[in-house]
Amino acid sequence: MTLIGVAVSRDSAEIATDTLCYQLNLAAVSEMDKQLILDHVPVVVVRYAQNLFHDLWWPRAGELSLQASTFDEFTRLAEPELRPIHQVLTDYFGKEHGIAATDSTLTAGVVHVGYSHQHQRFKAYGYLSDLGFKRIDLKQPLFVPAHFGLRPSVFERALKDATRGDPRVVGRDQYDERLPEWMRQARFTRPESVDEWIDVACRARDDRVVPGGGITHLVGGQLRLTTLTREGTRSSIIHTFDQDVDDPTHEGFRRCLLEHDHPLAQLSPCPYCDSGRRLVDCCLDADAPCSCGWGNRFADCCSVYAPHRGASTPQIRPPAPDTRQRATL
């Protein structure tokens, strides 16, 4: 998951993203740039959920951009290829890990932003695997995750719907109970300044970086703001979030890590009994399926004792050239 803010108008577009990325169970937390800026079109490709999907999609998007001279051409080439790329991912996880294609771990999304000559304005199109990668015309500004004073977007609601019934998502009832009143809040409107972008991002962090499973959505790292105009592209880091887990003013972030399978939690005293032993040596079941969703035993996956921990990501091949060729016809 990620922080995404997108607002388009006739003359410009703005895209805001954070750099924090993490696994479902928070066993691994790191940072990455979530905007692929293709200046020669120009188009901005924005990551949303499932990083392995984007490890396949970003290189392909770059290739397609070399065949396109406009955003409209890029869109025409890209849209038929999103589902085949995602199918490669679901086939891999189904074969190697026995994970169903409908598993929420495999939910992926992407936003493409650029100037449409056809519509004579900047456009933003969103695509979600759980909606069949059908185009969502983001006419209204988008912000994910919504703070409690903003109405949740279609992206956020679709992602939460994907986790319905998933036993790994704790606190789902809290989200469902809050949603009716949440949906009565105001829609997100385009910030008028850099300070307003920072403010809405910080409010989202304050409201959502709290323990609670179904409502938790981590925000952190740095905040990048990219502005597209007909004259060119500007992109810069406008804010750095403080996420020192030892700072008591950021107790919410620390508590999120401690209530999941982050190494900080595994090496802390077990909260489920009075043994005084570390959690990983006590009440964590080493033989249980790992909560990250990869289908492995915890001991062989996200445990701090796993020999391969942090070694590498799976090597998943993109679609074969003939599949790609058919998709672009």
Backbone bond lengths (Angstrom), bond angles and torsions (degrees), N, CA, C in turn:
res aa  C-N    CA-C-N  psi(-1)  N-CA   C-N-CA  omega(-1)  CA-C   N-CA-C  phi
1 M - - - 1.462 - - 1.522 109.27 -
2 T 1.304 114.99 167.14 1.454 117.82 -173.81 1.514 109.79 -159.43
3 L 1.325 115.05 166.33 1.460 120.65 168.87 1.527 107.35 -91.13
4 I 1.331 115.72 125.40 1.461 121.36 175.15 1.520 108.29 -131.44
5 G 1.328 116.01 130.00 1.454 122.16 168.75 1.521 108.04 -126.21
6 V 1.327 117.50 125.70 1.463 121.77 -179.49 1.525 108.91 -134.69
7 A 1.319 115.93 129.47 1.472 120.67 177.45 1.524 107.69 -141.87
8 V 1.334 116.73 127.19 1.468 121.27 -178.28 1.534 109.96 -124.00
9 S 1.321 114.69 152.16 1.459 121.86 175.34 1.526 107.48 -141.84
10 R 1.311 117.06 -173.93 1.456 119.76 179.50 1.526 111.87 -62.32
11 D 1.340 116.46 -37.81 1.459 120.04 -170.25 1.521 115.58 -105.85
12 S 1.327 118.63 -10.31 1.464 119.34 -176.51 1.521 111.15 -160.60
13 A 1.325 114.46 168.16 1.460 121.56 174.54 1.522 108.10 -141.95
14 E 1.326 116.17 145.96 1.463 121.23 176.28 1.517 109.00 -127.25
15 I 1.340 115.48 138.03 1.461 122.24 179.66 1.515 108.38 -130.26
16 A 1.322 117.25 124.60 1.465 122.44 177.91 1.525 108.77 -119.30
17 T 1.322 116.69 133.70 1.464 121.81 175.77 1.521 109.45 -142.13
18 D 1.341 115.77 151.41 1.457 118.90 170.21 1.525 107.99 -91.17
19 T 1.318 117.74 -178.57 1.464 120.70 -178.33 1.523 112.93 -116.83
20 L 1.334 117.84 2.31 1.457 120.53 -178.40 1.524 110.04 -77.96
21 C 1.318 117.11 135.25 1.463 120.78 172.89 1.525 107.83 -136.23
22 Y 1.327 115.72 152.90 1.461 119.11 -173.98 1.517 110.50 -161.34
23 Q 1.334 114.99 157.74 1.458 121.10 175.33 1.520 110.01 -79.15
24 L 1.333 115.21 164.49 1.459 121.38 -179.13 1.520 111.92 -53.54
25 N 1.330 116.75 -39.27 1.466 120.35 -177.05 1.522 113.37 -96.23
26 L 1.340 117.60 8.46 1.469 124.06 179.80 1.520 112.90 60.55
27 A 1.342 117.57 19.17 1.460 119.37 177.62 1.525 110.59 -67.18
28 A 1.323 115.73 -26.43 1.464 120.41 177.53 1.518 108.73 -131.64
29 V 1.314 116.64 127.07 1.463 123.24 178.27 1.521 107.27 -129.21
30 S 1.319 116.50 127.08 1.465 119.85 -178.58 1.523 109.02 -148.28
31 E 1.329 116.77 -166.59 1.464 120.72 -179.57 1.523 110.49 -132.86
32 M 1.333 116.06 149.39 1.459 121.84 174.41 1.527 109.23 -159.07
33 D 1.334 115.29 155.37 1.461 120.46 174.41 1.521 107.73 -77.38
34 K 1.315 117.85 131.31 1.467 121.76 -175.02 1.519 113.13 -106.84
35 Q 1.333 116.29 9.92 1.458 120.37 177.37 1.524 110.02 -118.13
36 L 1.318 116.12 124.53 1.456 122.06 172.03 1.526 107.08 -102.24
37 I 1.336 116.77 109.72 1.458 121.97 -175.65 1.531 108.69 -99.17
38 L 1.332 115.41 115.56 1.457 121.88 179.80 1.528 107.54 -107.52
39 D 1.329 115.21 87.88 1.468 121.65 -170.70 1.523 113.78 -62.71
40 H 1.318 117.87 -29.73 1.452 119.69 -172.69 1.521 113.08 -72.89
41 V 1.355 118.80 -13.35 1.470 119.15 179.16 1.533 111.98 -86.57
42 P 1.322 123.07 -55.07 1.468 127.83 -8.53 1.528 110.70 -92.00
43 V 1.360 114.86 156.13 1.459 122.07 174.75 1.524 107.35 -151.30
44 V 1.325 115.82 147.33 1.462 121.43 173.40 1.519 107.76 -114.93
45 V 1.333 116.06 125.84 1.459 122.97 177.88 1.519 107.59 -103.99
46 V 1.336 117.32 123.63 1.462 121.97 -173.81 1.526 110.26 -114.10
47 R 1.323 116.28 129.39 1.468 121.97 177.38 1.524 111.05 -72.50
48 Y 1.340 115.10 144.81 1.464 120.17 168.97 1.522 108.11 -148.04
49 A 1.327 116.86 116.42 1.470 123.71 179.36 1.530 110.91 61.40
50 Q 1.317 116.74 172.00 1.460 127.82 175.08 1.530 113.93 34.99
51 N 1.335 114.73 84.11 1.465 119.88 -176.36 1.521 113.77 -64.56
52 L 1.339 118.54 -30.28 1.460 119.84 -179.40 1.525 111.30 -66.25
53 F 1.332 116.87 -31.54 1.465 119.45 174.86 1.524 109.96 -60.12
54 H 1.310 116.03 -42.90 1.464 119.71 -177.57 1.525 112.33 -74.23
55 D 1.342 117.18 -23.46 1.457 118.99 173.13 1.530 110.14 -62.47
56 L 1.334 116.62 -27.19 1.459 121.46 175.78 1.525 111.63 -90.19
57 W 1.356 115.86 -39.00 1.458 118.62 -171.98 1.528 113.07 -75.62
58 W 1.320 118.47 -39.51 1.470 119.63 -176.70 1.530 112.88 -59.42
59 P 1.354 119.64 -47.32 1.469 117.66 177.39 1.524 112.81 -61.23
60 R 1.344 115.74 -38.63 1.465 118.70 179.55 1.518 111.01 -68.55
61 A 1.332 117.57 -38.69 1.467 120.53 177.07 1.522 110.34 -61.32
62 G 1.328 116.42 -39.08 1.457 119.95 177.08 1.520 111.85 -62.78
63 E 1.329 116.69 -41.91 1.462 120.29 177.69 1.529 111.43 -63.25
64 L 1.327 115.87 -44.29 1.467 119.56 -179.05 1.523 111.56 -65.09
65 S 1.335 116.09 -33.49 1.469 118.71 -178.90 1.530 111.45 -64.63
66 L 1.351 116.90 -25.09 1.453 119.81 178.47 1.525 111.93 -74.64
67 Q 1.333 115.68 -16.56 1.460 120.75 177.48 1.531 111.90 -94.65
68 A 1.320 117.00 -4.77 1.460 121.43 -174.44 1.521 110.28 -117.69
69 S 1.312 116.32 140.10 1.463 120.66 176.46 1.518 111.74 -105.27
70 T 1.344 116.98 -9.19 1.465 121.34 179.22 1.521 109.90 -138.90
71 F 1.312 116.05 164.01 1.459 121.51 176.01 1.522 110.95 -62.07
72 D 1.332 117.87 -38.22 1.463 120.94 179.49 1.525 111.17 -62.31
73 E 1.337 117.12 -41.57 1.460 120.67 178.26 1.524 110.62 -66.68
74 F 1.337 116.86 -41.10 1.459 120.37 177.79 1.524 110.13 -60.30
75 T 1.319 117.41 -43.95 1.463 121.72 179.87 1.528 110.79 -60.86
76 R 1.339 116.70 -44.11 1.466 121.07 -179.37 1.530 110.69 -62.32
77 L 1.319 117.51 -38.62 1.456 121.26 179.81 1.533 112.59 -75.64
78 A 1.326 115.90 -37.01 1.464 120.54 -171.86 1.525 113.48 -77.70
79 E 1.312 117.36 -41.50 1.469 119.91 -171.29 1.529 113.90 -56.22
80 P 1.337 120.62 -42.91 1.470 119.00 -179.66 1.523 114.07 -68.83
81 E 1.312 117.99 -11.89 1.465 120.12 -174.51 1.523 113.95 -98.55
82 L 1.322 117.34 -10.94 1.457 119.22 -176.80 1.529 111.72 -64.74
83 R 1.323 117.46 -46.51 1.466 119.81 -178.39 1.532 112.28 -65.77
84 P 1.362 119.66 -44.73 1.473 118.39 177.05 1.524 113.29 -59.60
85 I 1.340 116.94 -38.30 1.470 119.67 177.10 1.523 110.24 -62.38
86 H 1.325 116.84 -45.04 1.470 120.61 -179.70 1.526 110.37 -66.73
87 Q 1.324 117.55 -33.72 1.466 120.76 179.13 1.519 111.22 -62.85
88 V 1.333 117.03 -36.82 1.460 120.61 175.98 1.527 110.06 -58.23
89 L 1.327 115.80 -42.01 1.463 121.28 179.97 1.525 110.89 -65.40
90 T 1.338 117.40 -47.93 1.472 120.34 -178.36 1.527 111.00 -66.44
91 D 1.338 117.24 -36.28 1.467 119.68 177.41 1.526 110.70 -63.71
92 Y 1.329 115.79 -42.22 1.462 119.75 -179.63 1.532 110.41 -62.05
93 F 1.325 117.09 -50.42 1.461 119.94 -177.11 1.526 111.57 -68.28
94 G 1.333 116.56 -32.01 1.453 119.01 176.86 1.517 111.72 -66.67
95 K 1.339 116.74 -42.39 1.457 121.22 -176.95 1.523 111.38 -76.26
96 E 1.342 116.80 -45.66 1.464 120.51 -172.99 1.522 113.81 -84.38
97 H 1.342 116.94 -29.09 1.473 119.62 -172.97 1.521 113.87 -128.28
98 G 1.339 117.81 0.19 1.462 120.44 178.47 1.510 113.80 66.77
99 I 1.341 117.71 26.80 1.463 121.83 -178.39 1.520 109.75 -92.97
100 A 1.329 116.77 129.17 1.463 121.38 -178.94 1.521 110.80 -67.76
101 A 1.323 116.07 150.44 1.463 121.10 -178.71 1.516 112.14 -62.31
102 T 1.348 116.62 -24.16 1.466 121.08 -178.55 1.523 112.70 -87.98
103 D 1.328 117.79 -0.53 1.469 120.66 -178.51 1.523 109.87 -61.85
104 S 1.335 116.34 138.08 1.462 120.38 -176.94 1.527 112.46 -63.98
105 T 1.340 117.09 -20.08 1.460 120.24 176.99 1.525 111.35 -59.47
106 L 1.337 116.84 -28.97 1.463 121.48 -174.22 1.523 112.85 -95.00
107 T 1.329 117.94 3.75 1.459 120.07 177.42 1.527 110.40 -61.72
108 A 1.328 116.07 129.16 1.461 121.09 -178.49 1.517 109.49 -134.89
109 G 1.321 115.36 151.58 1.459 120.06 177.55 1.518 110.28 -149.47
110 V 1.311 115.66 159.43 1.454 120.96 179.76 1.520 108.20 -152.08
111 V 1.328 115.91 149.85 1.465 122.20 175.21 1.525 107.62 -124.59
112 H 1.324 116.94 132.44 1.462 122.91 175.36 1.528 108.73 -113.72
113 V 1.306 116.24 130.75 1.468 121.70 -176.04 1.528 109.44 -128.34
114 G 1.334 116.47 134.57 1.461 119.82 177.19 1.517 111.10 -176.55
115 Y 1.342 115.42 180.00 1.469 120.45 -179.46 1.525 109.62 -90.63
116 S 1.337 115.45 124.65 1.454 121.53 179.54 1.521 109.88 -96.01
117 H 1.337 117.01 115.06 1.462 120.45 174.68 1.526 110.40 -68.06
118 Q 1.328 115.46 -30.80 1.460 119.40 179.31 1.522 111.50 -62.63
119 H 1.327 116.62 -41.50 1.472 121.05 -177.62 1.524 112.89 -99.06
120 Q 1.332 116.88 -6.35 1.461 121.94 179.11 1.528 111.83 58.78
121 R 1.324 115.81 42.70 1.454 121.66 178.23 1.528 108.78 -167.60
122 F 1.315 115.65 167.83 1.455 119.64 173.87 1.525 109.36 -75.82
123 K 1.336 115.25 142.33 1.460 121.18 -178.93 1.523 109.57 -131.18
124 A 1.326 115.11 153.34 1.464 122.03 174.17 1.523 107.62 -131.53
125 Y 1.324 116.46 126.30 1.456 122.00 179.19 1.517 109.34 -118.39
126 G 1.326 116.47 130.32 1.455 121.54 177.63 1.513 110.85 -107.49
127 Y 1.336 116.03 150.88 1.456 121.94 -179.45 1.523 108.51 -140.68
128 L 1.338 117.34 132.93 1.451 122.67 179.56 1.523 109.63 -127.85
129 S 1.328 116.15 136.88 1.466 119.51 179.99 1.518 111.43 -61.50
130 D 1.335 118.03 -37.11 1.461 121.01 -177.40 1.521 112.47 -71.02
131 L 1.323 117.32 -11.55 1.471 122.13 175.36 1.524 110.13 -111.20
132 G 1.338 116.28 20.93 1.451 120.93 176.71 1.516 114.76 70.47
133 F 1.334 116.53 20.21 1.467 122.49 -177.85 1.537 111.86 57.07
134 K 1.315 116.35 28.66 1.464 119.24 173.50 1.526 109.07 -71.82
135 R 1.300 115.80 144.77 1.466 120.04 -176.37 1.527 111.18 -66.04
136 I 1.339 115.24 131.15 1.460 122.21 172.09 1.525 106.66 -111.22
137 D 1.304 116.98 111.63 1.461 121.50 179.86 1.523 108.16 -78.29
138 L 1.333 116.05 107.68 1.467 120.89 -174.75 1.528 109.68 -83.82
139 K 1.323 114.81 73.73 1.462 120.09 -179.77 1.525 110.95 -70.42
140 Q 1.338 115.48 -33.65 1.459 120.69 176.48 1.524 109.13 -92.74
141 P 1.328 118.08 146.36 1.469 120.07 176.80 1.536 111.50 -55.84
142 L 1.315 115.35 144.37 1.463 122.41 -176.51 1.522 109.59 -114.37
143 F 1.337 116.64 137.79 1.458 119.92 172.07 1.520 109.00 -145.32
144 V 1.319 115.65 124.34 1.464 123.47 178.16 1.532 107.81 -133.45
145 P 1.334 118.81 129.56 1.451 128.12 3.05 1.529 110.83 -87.64
146 A 1.303 116.26 148.12 1.454 119.96 179.04 1.528 110.51 -73.70
147 H 1.327 116.18 134.90 1.466 117.12 168.93 1.527 107.53 -75.91
148 F 1.309 117.66 173.50 1.456 119.90 -169.70 1.530 113.80 -72.94
149 G 1.339 116.58 -3.24 1.463 119.79 174.63 1.516 112.67 -101.80
150 L 1.351 116.93 5.47 1.464 122.17 179.36 1.526 110.22 -120.26
151 R 1.319 116.97 144.75 1.455 121.63 175.77 1.533 109.75 -70.75
152 P 1.341 118.98 130.55 1.465 120.53 177.69 1.525 111.42 -61.65
153 S 1.316 116.84 140.29 1.457 122.46 -177.57 1.519 111.20 -79.80
154 V 1.339 116.30 171.25 1.462 121.59 176.85 1.525 110.24 -61.86
155 F 1.333 117.65 -33.19 1.467 120.58 178.34 1.524 110.43 -63.16
156 E 1.308 115.81 -48.00 1.463 119.20 -176.95 1.521 111.17 -67.03
157 R 1.312 117.20 -41.91 1.470 120.23 -179.60 1.524 110.96 -65.45
158 A 1.333 117.37 -38.81 1.469 120.11 179.20 1.516 110.64 -65.32
159 L 1.329 117.13 -39.99 1.456 120.52 179.31 1.521 110.73 -65.07
160 K 1.328 117.31 -40.89 1.458 119.84 178.92 1.524 111.01 -68.96
161 D 1.338 117.54 -35.76 1.464 120.05 176.95 1.525 110.29 -62.47
162 A 1.328 116.49 -33.62 1.466 120.62 -179.97 1.522 111.56 -66.21
163 T 1.327 117.80 -25.10 1.460 120.88 -178.44 1.522 112.63 -93.56
164 R 1.329 117.95 0.12 1.465 120.60 -178.84 1.532 109.64 -61.01
165 G 1.318 115.84 127.49 1.458 120.61 -179.65 1.515 114.28 83.16
166 D 1.322 117.91 -0.53 1.466 121.28 -179.94 1.531 108.08 -81.65
167 P 1.335 118.24 113.28 1.471 120.14 -176.85 1.516 113.86 -65.06
168 R 1.355 117.49 -15.52 1.468 119.86 180.00 1.514 111.75 -77.22
169 V 1.339 117.45 -17.69 1.466 121.08 -178.32 1.520 108.57 -93.18
170 V 1.317 115.49 105.45 1.457 121.32 -178.60 1.530 109.26 -84.71
171 G 1.333 117.15 143.13 1.454 120.22 175.24 1.514 114.39 83.06
172 R 1.339 117.20 18.38 1.460 120.11 179.93 1.537 111.05 -58.19
173 D 1.330 117.10 -35.84 1.467 120.68 -179.55 1.524 111.37 -60.62
174 Q 1.331 117.59 -34.02 1.462 120.42 179.40 1.522 111.06 -62.50
175 Y 1.319 115.46 -41.06 1.471 120.00 178.71 1.528 110.29 -64.55
176 D 1.328 116.54 -47.06 1.469 120.32 -178.09 1.520 111.84 -63.60
177 E 1.323 117.03 -35.95 1.463 120.10 179.90 1.526 111.41 -69.44
178 R 1.324 117.27 -35.53 1.456 120.84 -177.86 1.524 112.72 -79.07
179 L 1.347 116.83 -25.74 1.455 120.75 -168.65 1.533 115.27 -57.54
180 P 1.357 120.97 -44.86 1.464 118.64 -178.26 1.533 113.49 -56.15
181 E 1.325 116.88 -46.42 1.470 119.32 178.45 1.524 110.83 -70.81
182 W 1.313 116.59 -35.68 1.462 122.03 179.16 1.526 110.62 -59.23
183 M 1.334 116.30 -40.07 1.458 120.72 -177.90 1.529 112.41 -70.19
184 R 1.322 117.48 -12.49 1.467 120.39 177.10 1.530 112.23 -88.09
185 Q 1.321 116.48 -2.38 1.458 119.79 179.69 1.535 110.14 -76.60
186 A 1.335 115.50 167.16 1.466 120.89 -178.07 1.520 111.07 -68.49
187 R 1.336 115.62 149.99 1.464 120.46 173.39 1.525 109.64 -70.51
188 F 1.312 114.86 155.85 1.450 121.05 175.27 1.525 109.90 -68.92
189 T 1.323 116.42 133.44 1.464 121.50 176.22 1.524 109.05 -117.41
190 R 1.311 116.47 154.82 1.456 120.86 -174.43 1.524 111.71 -63.03
191 P 1.337 117.72 124.90 1.470 119.98 176.15 1.528 110.71 -61.23
192 E 1.305 115.39 147.00 1.464 120.39 -177.34 1.517 112.97 -95.52
193 S 1.325 117.67 -3.78 1.464 120.49 -178.92 1.520 109.89 -155.64
194 V 1.322 115.54 166.82 1.465 120.82 175.56 1.522 110.02 -60.28
195 D 1.326 116.89 -41.44 1.466 120.16 179.83 1.527 111.76 -59.76
196 E 1.340 117.38 -35.83 1.460 119.84 179.17 1.529 111.44 -70.91
197 W 1.336 117.58 -34.79 1.470 119.93 173.87 1.529 109.96 -62.40
198 I 1.312 116.27 -43.86 1.468 120.16 179.36 1.523 110.32 -62.94
199 D 1.329 116.07 -41.80 1.465 120.44 -177.56 1.526 111.66 -62.60
200 V 1.335 117.63 -45.68 1.465 119.15 -177.45 1.526 110.15 -68.83
201 A 1.344 117.37 -33.63 1.466 120.54 177.60 1.534 110.57 -67.61
202 C 1.314 116.70 -41.99 1.464 120.16 179.85 1.523 111.86 -68.66
203 R 1.317 117.05 -35.77 1.468 119.77 176.11 1.525 110.67 -64.95
204 A 1.339 116.49 -40.49 1.465 119.91 177.21 1.527 110.37 -62.19
205 R 1.319 115.52 -42.50 1.470 119.35 178.71 1.517 110.62 -62.13
206 D 1.323 117.02 -45.43 1.462 120.48 -177.57 1.528 111.96 -62.88
207 D 1.353 116.66 -38.42 1.469 120.38 -177.08 1.521 112.52 -80.82
208 R 1.338 117.27 -34.39 1.462 119.43 -168.92 1.518 114.67 -103.39
209 V 1.324 117.86 -20.71 1.465 119.26 176.97 1.519 108.33 -84.72
210 V 1.314 113.50 66.66 1.462 121.52 177.70 1.522 107.04 -138.64
211 P 1.323 118.24 149.79 1.455 119.08 176.38 1.521 110.18 -62.06
212 G 1.313 116.40 149.29 1.460 119.19 178.53 1.505 112.50 151.79
213 G 1.343 118.26 6.58 1.452 121.69 171.78 1.507 114.19 61.07
214 G 1.340 117.60 -86.28 1.449 121.52 -173.49 1.513 113.69 -65.81
215 I 1.329 118.64 -20.12 1.459 121.68 -178.74 1.528 110.94 -104.82
216 T 1.331 117.48 -22.79 1.455 120.99 -177.16 1.525 112.03 -63.29
217 H 1.306 115.95 134.97 1.470 122.50 175.46 1.514 105.23 -152.10
218 L 1.316 116.82 104.17 1.459 119.93 -174.28 1.520 112.01 -68.61
219 V 1.308 115.29 141.25 1.463 123.82 175.85 1.517 106.16 -131.60
220 G 1.332 117.74 135.17 1.461 117.37 -179.27 1.518 112.66 -179.85
221 G 1.328 114.31 -167.02 1.460 120.01 -176.18 1.518 110.21 74.83
222 Q 1.324 116.06 -126.54 1.461 122.06 178.63 1.517 110.19 -120.16
223 L 1.323 115.55 159.21 1.463 121.82 179.27 1.527 108.17 -109.52
224 R 1.331 116.17 116.39 1.471 121.74 178.73 1.525 109.47 -101.48
225 L 1.328 115.84 134.56 1.464 121.39 175.79 1.522 108.95 -121.27
226 T 1.332 115.86 122.96 1.457 122.21 178.57 1.519 109.21 -115.15
227 T 1.327 116.27 133.23 1.465 122.33 178.72 1.523 109.24 -117.59
228 L 1.333 115.65 125.58 1.461 122.11 176.07 1.529 109.23 -106.09
229 T 1.319 116.48 131.63 1.465 122.08 171.11 1.521 106.93 -134.23
230 R 1.326 117.47 174.40 1.456 120.92 177.90 1.537 110.61 -65.95
231 E 1.324 116.65 -23.33 1.463 121.25 -177.99 1.526 112.88 -83.87
232 G 1.340 118.21 -21.15 1.452 118.70 -178.53 1.524 112.74 159.11
233 T 1.336 115.17 -169.83 1.461 122.76 -175.40 1.517 109.94 -123.22
234 R 1.329 116.70 134.56 1.463 122.48 173.72 1.527 108.22 -123.26
235 S 1.309 116.86 135.81 1.459 120.32 -179.75 1.520 109.29 -144.49
236 S 1.327 116.33 135.25 1.460 119.73 -179.09 1.527 110.72 -158.04
237 I 1.326 115.56 160.29 1.460 121.87 173.54 1.527 107.52 -82.91
238 I 1.321 116.28 122.86 1.462 119.56 -176.73 1.528 112.93 -107.21
239 H 1.346 117.19 -9.44 1.469 118.46 -178.08 1.525 108.81 -163.56
240 T 1.314 116.45 147.24 1.457 122.87 173.10 1.525 108.33 -120.59
241 F 1.325 116.18 123.02 1.462 120.77 179.51 1.522 109.63 -79.18
242 D 1.309 115.67 138.67 1.459 121.35 176.54 1.521 107.90 -86.71
243 Q 1.327 116.90 117.36 1.461 119.57 -178.59 1.527 111.56 -131.52
244 D 1.321 116.04 37.28 1.455 121.33 175.31 1.531 108.38 -66.18
245 V 1.326 117.14 111.88 1.463 119.96 -174.53 1.521 112.28 -67.97
246 D 1.330 117.46 -13.38 1.460 119.92 178.20 1.528 112.45 -93.83
247 D 1.333 116.38 -1.77 1.458 120.52 179.45 1.529 108.61 -85.92
248 P 1.338 118.93 117.58 1.471 120.82 -176.87 1.525 113.44 -62.40
249 T 1.339 118.31 -18.99 1.465 119.68 178.67 1.528 111.33 -74.84
250 H 1.337 117.24 -10.52 1.463 120.93 177.86 1.527 109.59 -118.72
251 E 1.316 114.76 42.92 1.461 121.67 -177.43 1.528 111.42 -60.23
252 G 1.352 117.49 -33.22 1.458 120.31 -179.23 1.513 111.83 -59.90
253 F 1.344 116.77 -44.58 1.459 120.84 -179.74 1.529 109.95 -62.72
254 R 1.328 115.92 -44.82 1.469 120.22 179.77 1.525 110.69 -63.11
255 R 1.324 117.20 -42.90 1.462 120.44 -179.16 1.522 111.13 -64.30
256 C 1.338 117.44 -36.27 1.461 119.99 176.72 1.530 110.51 -59.73
257 L 1.319 115.93 -44.61 1.451 119.68 179.60 1.530 111.28 -65.52
258 L 1.325 116.22 -40.13 1.462 120.36 -177.82 1.522 112.94 -70.25
259 E 1.328 117.90 -23.93 1.464 120.56 -178.69 1.522 112.11 -93.14
260 H 1.329 117.00 5.90 1.457 120.98 176.60 1.530 108.92 -124.63
261 D 1.318 117.65 -153.88 1.469 119.91 -174.56 1.519 113.54 -106.05
262 H 1.320 116.82 24.81 1.455 120.39 175.72 1.542 109.01 -60.91
263 P 1.346 118.55 148.14 1.472 119.84 178.19 1.518 113.88 -52.11
264 L 1.346 117.45 -33.40 1.460 120.29 177.57 1.521 110.31 -58.54
265 A 1.348 117.14 -39.22 1.461 121.25 178.99 1.525 111.03 -72.65
266 Q 1.336 116.62 -43.24 1.462 120.18 -177.51 1.527 112.22 -61.52
267 L 1.338 115.50 -32.99 1.464 119.10 -176.05 1.531 112.83 -95.64
268 S 1.334 116.50 4.46 1.467 121.34 177.10 1.526 109.74 -91.77
269 P 1.348 117.73 162.38 1.465 120.40 178.14 1.524 111.06 -57.22
270 C 1.303 116.90 140.13 1.461 122.21 -178.43 1.526 110.38 -59.02
271 P 1.347 118.04 124.96 1.472 120.21 -179.23 1.524 112.88 -85.33
272 Y 1.350 117.54 -4.07 1.461 120.44 -173.84 1.524 113.64 -98.06
273 C 1.334 116.89 -9.44 1.466 119.51 178.85 1.523 108.78 -152.59
274 D 1.301 116.64 -179.48 1.471 121.32 -177.29 1.526 111.74 -105.40
275 S 1.313 116.86 27.32 1.464 119.16 -175.48 1.523 112.21 -70.03
276 G 1.352 116.94 -28.51 1.451 120.41 -176.01 1.516 113.04 82.81
277 R 1.329 116.44 -4.74 1.463 119.73 179.11 1.527 110.73 -82.31
278 R 1.332 115.52 162.98 1.456 120.00 177.15 1.531 109.67 -67.36
279 L 1.318 116.31 148.51 1.460 121.24 -176.30 1.522 111.60 -55.76
280 V 1.335 117.75 -43.07 1.457 120.26 -176.78 1.525 111.97 -64.85
281 D 1.336 117.18 -22.82 1.464 121.97 179.49 1.516 112.36 -97.85
282 C 1.343 116.65 4.81 1.455 119.10 -171.55 1.536 111.60 -125.98
283 C 1.327 117.45 -93.91 1.468 120.78 -170.10 1.517 115.33 -95.14
284 L 1.322 118.42 4.77 1.463 120.11 173.04 1.529 108.27 -83.96
285 D 1.321 117.09 124.47 1.456 122.00 -178.66 1.522 109.66 -80.26
286 A 1.311 116.80 108.56 1.460 121.32 -176.83 1.521 112.58 -63.87
287 D 1.348 116.96 -25.25 1.467 120.35 -177.01 1.522 113.36 -93.92
288 A 1.322 117.42 -4.64 1.468 120.41 -179.53 1.533 110.58 -74.72
289 P 1.343 118.01 153.65 1.471 119.94 175.60 1.522 110.23 -58.82
290 C 1.316 117.01 134.70 1.457 120.70 -177.85 1.526 110.62 -65.12
291 S 1.310 116.34 138.56 1.463 121.10 -176.60 1.516 113.93 -73.86
292 C 1.346 118.38 -3.19 1.459 119.62 176.99 1.520 111.28 -72.20
293 G 1.356 116.67 -18.48 1.454 120.12 176.63 1.506 115.25 97.31
294 W 1.323 118.63 4.49 1.472 120.26 -178.05 1.515 113.36 -82.34
295 G 1.326 117.44 -7.73 1.458 120.28 176.14 1.515 115.11 87.52
296 N 1.326 118.73 4.69 1.460 121.77 179.97 1.531 111.13 -93.28
297 R 1.341 116.01 164.06 1.459 120.27 169.56 1.526 108.52 -63.65
298 F 1.320 116.23 144.80 1.461 120.01 179.08 1.523 110.88 -56.25
299 A 1.337 116.69 -41.67 1.468 121.06 -177.27 1.527 111.78 -61.69
300 D 1.331 117.15 -27.27 1.464 121.35 -178.19 1.518 112.72 -99.02
301 C 1.335 116.84 4.25 1.465 118.92 -171.17 1.531 111.56 -126.28
302 C 1.328 117.57 -88.68 1.467 120.88 -172.71 1.521 114.49 -98.39
303 S 1.311 117.43 2.96 1.460 119.22 175.41 1.520 110.46 -64.36
304 V 1.329 116.45 145.18 1.470 119.10 176.82 1.523 110.98 -64.95
305 Y 1.336 117.12 -14.66 1.461 120.81 178.50 1.529 112.53 -90.55
306 A 1.340 117.97 -8.82 1.467 120.50 -178.22 1.532 109.08 -61.40
307 P 1.323 118.76 125.53 1.473 121.07 -174.18 1.524 113.79 -63.63
308 H 1.356 117.30 -28.78 1.464 120.02 -175.94 1.515 112.71 -96.56
309 R 1.335 117.13 4.73 1.455 120.24 -172.09 1.529 111.22 -52.92
310 G 1.343 115.47 124.91 1.450 121.37 177.59 1.513 114.46 74.67
311 A 1.348 117.53 9.58 1.460 119.60 -174.87 1.518 112.11 -72.07
312 S 1.320 117.21 -51.00 1.460 119.71 -176.99 1.507 110.27 -165.48
313 T 1.327 116.31 165.21 1.456 121.90 175.19 1.520 108.26 -96.74
314 P 1.344 118.03 158.91 1.461 120.02 -179.36 1.525 111.23 -59.93
315 Q 1.327 115.69 145.04 1.457 120.60 176.45 1.533 108.07 -92.14
316 I 1.305 116.22 100.42 1.461 121.60 -177.36 1.513 108.00 -109.34
317 R 1.317 116.61 127.22 1.453 120.16 -177.79 1.523 111.10 -84.99
318 P 1.343 117.55 142.90 1.459 120.72 175.74 1.523 110.42 -70.82
319 P 1.352 118.16 172.41 1.455 120.37 179.51 1.525 111.54 -56.44
320 A 1.321 115.45 151.12 1.462 120.64 177.78 1.518 109.96 -62.71
321 P 1.342 117.84 153.59 1.462 121.13 -177.08 1.524 114.18 -53.18
322 D 1.369 117.42 -38.35 1.464 117.59 -178.69 1.510 111.61 -66.95
323 T 1.330 117.96 -34.43 1.467 121.28 176.86 1.510 109.94 -65.14
324 R 1.322 116.49 -43.22 1.464 120.51 178.40 1.526 110.99 -61.73
325 Q 1.356 115.16 -41.87 1.448 118.72 -175.59 1.522 110.20 -63.62
326 R 1.323 116.03 -43.31 1.463 118.83 179.24 1.522 110.92 -63.41
327 A 1.325 116.18 -36.89 1.457 119.96 -177.28 1.514 112.47 -66.10
328 T 1.333 118.63 -26.11 1.450 120.72 -176.41 1.534 113.46 -93.98
329 L 1.335 116.28 -5.14 1.468 118.65 179.54 1.516 111.59 -72.80
